[in-house]
Amino acid sequence: MSLESSPNPETTLPRDRELVLKVIPMPADCN
């Protein structure tokens, strides 16, 4: 985790969501 990412929590949220979707693909996304 870089210090630059700390002040930008908004950039970390979408990244986490993308990782979660890839790890746990929801049926809604497939539809």
C-alpha positions as CSV (number, residue, x, y, z in Angstrom):
1,M,0.0,0.0,0.0
2,S,1.6,3.3,-1.1
3,L,1.1,6.5,0.9
4,E,-0.5,8.0,-2.2
5,S,-3.3,5.4,-2.1
6,S,-4.0,6.4,1.6
7,P,-5.3,9.9,0.8
8,N,-7.4,8.4,-2.1
9,P,-9.8,5.9,-0.5
10,E,-12.1,6.4,-3.5
11,T,-9.6,4.7,-5.8
12,T,-9.2,1.8,-3.4
13,L,-13.0,1.1,-3.2
14,P,-13.5,0.4,-6.9
15,R,-10.3,-1.7,-7.0
16,D,-11.5,-3.9,-4.1
17,R,-14.9,-4.3,-5.7
18,E,-13.3,-5.4,-9.0
19,L,-11.2,-8.0,-7.1
20,V,-14.2,-9.3,-5.2
21,L,-16.2,-9.6,-8.5
22,K,-13.3,-11.6,-10.1
23,V,-12.9,-13.8,-7.0
24,I,-16.6,-14.3,-6.4
25,P,-18.4,-13.8,-9.8
26,M,-22.1,-13.1,-9.0
27,P,-24.9,-14.6,-11.1
28,A,-26.3,-11.1,-11.7
29,D,-23.1,-10.1,-13.5
30,C,-23.2,-13.2,-15.8
31,N,-26.8,-12.3,-16.7
